[in-house]
C-alpha cells in the first residue's frame, strides 16, 4: 500500500514439484542497505505476518503463481527491499521492490487555447478552454486576424492582421482589449511568436529584395526591429519558434514557393545553423515542448500532412496522426502531455487535441467554418 504497511507479492512455481503445505514457506524481509532484516511468520498473529491469498490455499502447484500478503506492524521507510521465500526443500527465490512516496493528486488546470476562426464571416481571433468550451471572440474588424501567440504570462496575445492593408504585427490584451500595432511598413510581417522571457517577439518578414522571407525580431513594444536570421539567394525562412531556453529558434526553410520545406535551428548567440530534420519529405511548423525535450512538427506523408514528434535533436521521429486529412500546426500543452493541432479530416478545418503519444484524438471545435492556427497558453 501507499505507506509500506501491507505488501502483496506474486511468486511462480517454476520447479518440478508441488509445494505443500504453503504455510511451511519461510519468508524473510530485509533492506538492501542491511539496516532492516526480519523473519516474517505465517498467520495473522500480532506484529509481522503473512498469509496466502486466498487463505484456503494449501498446495502451490508447479507452474502456478502464488500470491502472499504481508502485514507489517511498523510501516517500511522509503527505500529498496528484498523479499526471500524458501521452500521446505531449501529452494530460495528473491524479489526486490521499492517503497516510494505516494503520488500526490494535483487537479488539472484548464488553460486557454487561442485560434483563428471564420465562424462570424471573416478571420478573427478567439479563445476557448482546452476542452473546447467557453469560446470567446477577441477581435472584431472587417479584415482578417491570424496566428495568435500568447505572452509567457498569458496576459497578452500577439497576432498578424491586414486590417490596415498589408499584413502587420499587432498585440492586444488577453481579453481582446487594447489592440496595438507593432510594425508599420510596406512588407508582409507575419507569424509572430513571443520569446520565453516575454521581452522579444520574433516574426517572418519579406523585407528582403525579391520578397523572400527572413526571420526578424523586435522588442515586445515594437521597438528595435532587426533582421535576426538572414536568408541567402532564394532561400526563405518562415514560421519561427523559440526554444524554451530562449537561445535558439526553429523555422522552416525552402528554396521558393511550392518547394519542399525542411526544419532548421539557429543559435541566436553565434548564428550557428543546423538542420533539424532529414525525413525525405516536406516538413515544417516545428515547435518545442516546454521542457525542451521533444519537438512536434507537420510532415507530408502519404499524400497529406501528418503530425510527428521527435527528440529535440531530430532523432527518433514518431508519427502521431494517420488519416486522410491534413493535420498541421501543432502546439504543446504546458505540461507536455497533450498537443493541439489543426485538421481538415472531417471536411472543414477544425481544432483537435491528442495525447503526446498520438492517442486520445478528440475534436475541440465543431463549426462548419474554418478554425485554424491553434496556440495553447502556457501561463500558470
Legacy VTK file of the C-alpha trace (Angstrom):
# vtk DataFile Version 3.0
C-alpha trace
ASCII
DATASET POLYDATA
POINTS 380 float
0.000 0.000 0.000
0.971 3.687 -0.042
2.530 3.625 3.449
4.522 0.382 3.129
2.500 -1.489 5.760
0.840 -4.102 3.534
2.838 -5.844 0.799
1.411 -8.089 -1.924
3.853 -10.459 -3.634
3.261 -12.824 -6.579
5.599 -15.805 -6.981
5.628 -18.504 -9.649
6.496 -22.178 -9.002
8.910 -22.972 -11.838
10.114 -26.208 -10.243
9.110 -29.793 -10.975
7.240 -30.421 -7.711
4.104 -29.207 -6.000
4.819 -27.421 -2.725
2.777 -28.198 0.355
1.789 -27.051 2.779
2.011 -23.437 1.711
2.277 -22.417 5.361
5.707 -24.122 5.521
7.313 -21.409 3.392
9.908 -19.274 5.133
9.663 -15.554 4.403
12.469 -13.120 5.211
12.315 -9.383 4.539
15.407 -7.181 4.532
16.523 -3.809 3.219
19.319 -3.759 0.672
21.370 -1.450 2.903
21.282 -4.067 5.663
19.603 -1.806 8.204
16.461 -3.924 8.442
16.084 -7.686 8.295
13.468 -9.924 9.870
11.712 -13.229 9.649
8.042 -12.941 8.781
5.953 -15.712 10.290
2.898 -17.318 8.751
-0.502 -16.360 10.068
-2.335 -13.349 11.317
-0.625 -13.008 14.698
0.134 -9.512 16.056
3.216 -7.985 14.521
4.681 -9.081 11.202
2.883 -11.940 9.462
1.933 -13.312 6.072
-0.912 -15.335 4.588
-1.639 -16.847 1.204
-4.384 -15.227 -0.859
-6.800 -16.916 -0.758
-6.080 -18.144 2.775
-7.646 -21.513 1.904
-4.786 -22.363 -0.484
-2.783 -25.286 0.877
-0.892 -26.545 -2.181
1.295 -24.446 -4.502
1.156 -26.423 -7.738
4.008 -26.382 -10.221
3.573 -23.765 -12.944
1.130 -21.794 -10.810
1.527 -18.339 -9.294
1.121 -17.828 -5.573
0.037 -14.563 -4.012
1.121 -13.868 -0.470
0.187 -10.815 1.558
2.458 -9.467 4.268
1.162 -7.271 7.084
3.738 -5.246 8.998
3.395 -3.795 12.482
5.636 -0.851 11.510
5.474 0.635 8.000
8.590 0.335 5.859
10.574 3.555 5.386
11.249 4.696 1.848
13.905 2.535 0.211
14.680 -0.677 -1.677
13.978 -4.083 -0.108
14.417 -7.764 -0.881
11.939 -10.479 -0.016
13.290 -14.040 0.205
10.929 -17.037 0.140
12.357 -20.513 0.889
10.512 -23.778 0.234
10.628 -26.800 2.551
13.162 -28.326 0.078
15.524 -25.404 0.654
14.951 -23.624 -2.673
15.027 -19.832 -2.267
13.646 -17.151 -4.550
14.227 -13.427 -4.048
12.263 -10.457 -5.262
13.206 -6.769 -4.966
10.799 -3.890 -4.564
10.910 -0.224 -3.668
8.803 1.806 -1.281
8.322 5.278 -2.740
6.458 8.353 -1.624
2.755 8.219 -2.511
1.706 10.190 -5.556
0.017 13.495 -4.823
-3.004 14.176 -6.995
-2.903 17.666 -8.425
-6.147 18.800 -10.052
-5.648 19.588 -13.725
-5.670 23.295 -14.531
-7.647 24.217 -17.617
-5.712 26.630 -19.827
-6.993 28.514 -22.817
-6.313 27.957 -26.478
-6.251 30.886 -28.889
-7.150 30.292 -32.542
-8.399 31.944 -35.712
-11.951 31.267 -36.892
-14.125 32.315 -39.822
-17.354 31.483 -37.981
-18.542 35.100 -37.992
-17.749 35.771 -41.641
-14.062 36.650 -41.667
-10.870 35.631 -39.868
-10.973 36.716 -36.226
-9.104 35.680 -33.056
-10.963 33.606 -30.455
-10.030 31.744 -27.290
-11.588 28.699 -25.642
-10.958 26.367 -22.752
-8.755 23.435 -23.658
-11.789 21.132 -23.685
-13.419 23.202 -26.460
-15.915 25.063 -24.252
-16.343 28.752 -23.416
-15.442 30.158 -26.852
-14.869 33.929 -26.703
-14.323 36.266 -29.647
-11.473 38.750 -29.090
-11.148 40.738 -32.349
-13.798 42.404 -34.476
-12.843 44.140 -37.707
-13.820 43.758 -41.378
-10.407 42.404 -42.412
-8.522 39.343 -41.126
-6.593 38.414 -37.954
-4.444 35.270 -37.836
-1.751 33.320 -35.998
-2.225 34.265 -32.329
0.653 33.685 -29.904
0.439 34.039 -26.111
2.852 36.031 -23.999
4.564 33.770 -21.427
2.473 35.172 -18.566
-0.768 34.759 -20.528
-1.693 38.434 -20.243
-1.308 39.383 -23.933
-1.671 37.913 -27.409
0.374 38.909 -30.435
-1.048 38.244 -33.910
-0.896 39.244 -37.573
-3.584 41.307 -39.299
-4.257 43.003 -42.631
-6.717 45.451 -41.063
-4.698 48.371 -42.457
-3.867 46.875 -45.846
-0.833 44.602 -45.780
-0.016 42.085 -43.049
1.415 43.696 -39.911
2.051 42.550 -36.321
-0.342 43.628 -33.554
-0.643 42.928 -29.850
-3.664 43.023 -27.533
-4.620 42.077 -24.007
-5.776 38.521 -23.463
-9.402 39.713 -23.287
-9.125 41.453 -26.686
-8.822 44.978 -25.352
-6.081 47.456 -26.192
-5.053 46.304 -29.688
-1.774 47.991 -30.656
0.089 47.972 -33.966
3.757 46.980 -33.612
5.032 47.018 -37.222
4.265 49.616 -39.861
5.867 49.195 -43.275
5.144 48.098 -46.828
6.200 44.478 -46.294
4.329 41.409 -45.112
5.110 40.830 -41.416
3.703 37.516 -40.235
3.829 34.574 -37.785
4.776 36.439 -34.578
5.880 34.441 -31.523
6.945 35.543 -28.029
10.329 34.740 -26.538
10.208 32.726 -23.276
11.168 35.774 -21.194
8.420 37.885 -22.801
10.822 40.625 -23.864
11.156 39.859 -27.579
8.890 38.892 -30.472
10.246 37.005 -33.481
8.387 37.072 -36.806
8.861 36.495 -40.515
9.043 39.348 -43.000
9.589 39.601 -46.745
11.538 42.843 -46.432
14.466 41.420 -48.397
14.649 42.409 -52.111
12.742 39.866 -54.151
10.148 39.387 -51.420
11.969 36.477 -49.790
11.107 35.809 -46.151
13.626 36.056 -43.309
13.319 35.938 -39.522
13.191 39.299 -37.740
12.867 40.272 -34.100
11.703 43.285 -32.112
11.120 44.256 -28.519
7.672 43.450 -27.156
6.665 47.091 -27.606
7.653 47.064 -31.300
10.953 48.892 -30.933
14.389 47.782 -32.182
13.163 45.858 -35.226
16.031 43.988 -36.875
16.869 41.019 -39.048
17.617 38.016 -36.822
18.213 35.145 -39.263
19.238 36.139 -42.762
18.343 34.187 -45.860
20.627 33.669 -48.819
19.820 33.554 -52.517
16.245 32.406 -52.941
16.319 30.505 -49.642
13.479 31.604 -47.369
12.957 31.264 -43.602
9.436 31.110 -42.154
7.368 30.185 -39.063
9.836 30.912 -36.237
9.506 29.203 -32.848
11.649 29.930 -29.778
13.300 27.180 -27.774
12.186 27.113 -24.100
15.634 28.386 -23.064
15.346 31.287 -25.498
18.750 30.674 -27.078
17.564 29.036 -30.313
14.885 29.495 -32.944
13.403 26.758 -35.128
11.964 27.661 -38.536
11.034 26.302 -41.966
13.420 26.773 -44.858
12.715 26.298 -48.567
14.086 27.454 -51.902
10.900 29.051 -53.173
7.146 28.709 -53.217
5.870 25.163 -53.753
9.337 23.797 -52.924
9.933 21.233 -50.184
10.356 22.682 -46.692
12.766 21.427 -44.060
13.188 22.446 -40.438
16.330 24.193 -39.207
17.505 25.601 -35.875
19.760 28.614 -35.377
21.626 29.508 -32.189
20.861 33.171 -31.526
24.177 33.750 -29.775
26.569 32.638 -32.512
24.251 32.331 -35.565
25.260 28.662 -35.964
22.628 26.864 -38.039
21.852 23.151 -38.007
19.398 21.097 -39.990
16.832 19.591 -37.664
15.059 17.142 -39.977
16.114 14.684 -42.634
12.846 12.881 -43.283
12.913 12.892 -47.076
9.623 14.789 -47.100
8.232 18.284 -46.726
8.101 19.270 -43.052
7.606 22.413 -41.020
5.956 24.198 -38.074
8.458 22.627 -35.654
7.755 23.583 -32.045
9.393 22.583 -28.747
7.672 21.097 -25.728
8.004 23.330 -22.663
10.728 21.140 -21.119
12.764 21.337 -24.337
12.955 17.551 -24.662
10.709 16.970 -27.684
9.654 18.720 -30.855
6.337 18.355 -32.678
6.000 19.217 -36.359
3.976 18.600 -39.507
5.290 16.206 -42.180
3.992 15.472 -45.674
3.295 11.744 -45.631
1.091 9.522 -47.797
-0.303 12.463 -49.747
-1.189 14.758 -46.847
0.242 16.463 -43.770
0.548 14.467 -40.524
1.785 15.363 -37.042
5.062 13.835 -35.867
7.045 14.147 -32.645
10.756 13.564 -32.170
13.633 14.210 -29.810
14.854 17.800 -29.715
17.983 16.804 -31.644
15.876 15.446 -34.515
16.242 11.753 -33.719
13.515 9.141 -33.278
10.673 10.731 -35.307
7.322 9.121 -34.449
4.130 9.559 -36.449
1.240 10.632 -34.216
-1.644 11.085 -36.675
-2.711 8.899 -39.574
-5.788 9.952 -41.502
-6.775 11.231 -44.942
-6.902 14.894 -43.927
-4.178 17.463 -43.376
-3.038 17.625 -39.737
-0.834 20.652 -39.111
0.330 23.451 -36.817
0.916 21.527 -33.548
1.059 23.351 -30.212
2.067 21.730 -26.887
0.222 21.917 -23.593
2.169 23.418 -20.680
2.822 20.015 -19.059
3.825 18.369 -22.349
1.199 15.639 -22.117
-1.031 16.897 -24.936
-0.799 18.503 -28.358
-3.422 20.658 -30.040
-3.465 20.942 -33.837
-5.487 21.917 -36.890
-7.076 19.275 -39.138
-9.475 19.096 -42.075
-10.059 15.339 -41.657
-13.812 15.917 -41.296
-14.132 18.278 -44.246
-13.694 21.698 -42.623
-10.605 22.887 -40.778
-11.144 22.428 -37.059
-9.083 22.293 -33.859
-8.217 18.882 -32.407
-6.264 17.695 -29.376
-4.475 14.447 -28.549
-2.130 12.929 -26.014
1.541 13.491 -26.806
1.864 9.857 -27.964
-0.940 10.307 -30.522
-3.670 8.534 -28.556
-6.979 10.060 -27.494
-7.542 12.307 -30.515
-10.618 14.488 -29.987
-12.223 17.315 -31.945
-12.490 20.534 -29.924
-14.283 22.854 -32.363
-17.276 21.730 -34.390
-18.155 24.664 -36.599
-18.620 24.412 -40.365
-16.462 27.495 -40.826
-12.693 27.086 -40.729
-10.902 27.110 -37.352
-7.106 27.254 -37.583
-3.770 28.345 -36.051
-4.276 26.955 -32.503
-1.948 28.206 -29.755
-2.008 26.778 -26.230
-1.370 29.165 -23.356
1.467 28.132 -21.020
0.604 30.659 -18.315
0.207 29.273 -14.753
LINES 1 381
380 0 1 2 3 4 5 6 7 8 9 10 11 12 13 14 15 16 17 18 19 20 21 22 23 24 25 26 27 28 29 30 31 32 33 34 35 36 37 38 39 40 41 42 43 44 45 46 47 48 49 50 51 52 53 54 55 56 57 58 59 60 61 62 63 64 65 66 67 68 69 70 71 72 73 74 75 76 77 78 79 80 81 82 83 84 85 86 87 88 89 90 91 92 93 94 95 96 97 98 99 100 101 102 103 104 105 106 107 108 109 110 111 112 113 114 115 116 117 118 119 120 121 122 123 124 125 126 127 128 129 130 131 132 133 134 135 136 137 138 139 140 141 142 143 144 145 146 147 148 149 150 151 152 153 154 155 156 157 158 159 160 161 162 163 164 165 166 167 168 169 170 171 172 173 174 175 176 177 178 179 180 181 182 183 184 185 186 187 188 189 190 191 192 193 194 195 196 197 198 199 200 201 202 203 204 205 206 207 208 209 210 211 212 213 214 215 216 217 218 219 220 221 222 223 224 225 226 227 228 229 230 231 232 233 234 235 236 237 238 239 240 241 242 243 244 245 246 247 248 249 250 251 252 253 254 255 256 257 258 259 260 261 262 263 264 265 266 267 268 269 270 271 272 273 274 275 276 277 278 279 280 281 282 283 284 285 286 287 288 289 290 291 292 293 294 295 296 297 298 299 300 301 302 303 304 305 306 307 308 309 310 311 312 313 314 315 316 317 318 319 320 321 322 323 324 325 326 327 328 329 330 331 332 333 334 335 336 337 338 339 340 341 342 343 344 345 346 347 348 349 350 351 352 353 354 355 356 357 358 359 360 361 362 363 364 365 366 367 368 369 370 371 372 373 374 375 376 377 378 379
